[in-house]
Amino acid sequence: MDKLLVASEYTEPSFFIDRVLKSLEDTKCSLNKYGLLLITKNISGSIPILEKARDLEIPVVTHITITGLGGSVLEPLVPDWKTSCADLASFISKVENLNTVVLRIDPLVPSITDFSVIESILEVAFNLGITRVRTSVIDYYPFVRKKFESKKLPLVGIGFQPDFKAKFDLLKNLAEIVIGKYGMSLEACAEDIQVPGITRIGCADREEWKALGLDLPKGSPKRWSCFCDTPKYDLLPKEPTCGYNCLYCYWGRDR
């Protein structure tokens, strides 16, 4: 049976290198076929994970998140975007297939996301040969709203997400750069809104299984809220700590 490993949807995997590497090492004792979805904001710090997977002949798809918010009140301990872009170039040099690298500009935040910075990030990614971009719009969990209010940050709309116009404008603006200027593909995670040119997809969608050379079990259901195919195994399940302490984190209630 093929298995999709994830590191991680709950925290920054580079902070738990030893645990992730041990989990990968443990796959040698199994007859299953594995693939790894690596999701990280710490690009240079995650290189050991990539190298260990390669040693074990485990294929990897890497989602690298650069939002342009590093060092701001929203991502106080995340590297700034220029540092991340420099690290991205180093990471790319170690990747054999660029189709297995996805740039995540995630989340987009109304009244805060700076599209001039986003365009600079995309220019670097494009010049490095990256063709896939993934995005989503911020979710205003009740505890996130309280944090925004305490920091006197703008909240757009009164619901769980920004209002329709704000969401549409954010996605449309990004699409104009990603698709219109650079001809890259743009995917949106867990968005219930259709914007021309943007593919709605889940983080662990069947496209990732395909890119990893894995066979998705027949009849696997999708999570209604995010389009993810459900059979996946996170190596850091619901880890309650993360050194980045991002203000918008959906696990922030527990941190």
Secondary structure, 3 states (H helix, E strand, C coil): CEEEEEECCCCCHHHHHHHHHHHHHHHHHCCCEEEEEEEECCCHHHHHHHHHHHHCCCCEEEEEECCCCECCCCECCCCCHHHHHHHHHHHHCCCCCHHHEEEEEEEECCCCCCHHHHHHHHHHHHHHCCCEEEEEECCCCHHHHHHHHHCCCCCCCCCCCCCHHHHHHHHHHHHHHHHHHCCCEEEEECCCCCCCCEEEECCCCHHHHHHCCCCCCCCCCECCCCCCECCCEECCCCCCCCCCCCCCCCCHHHC
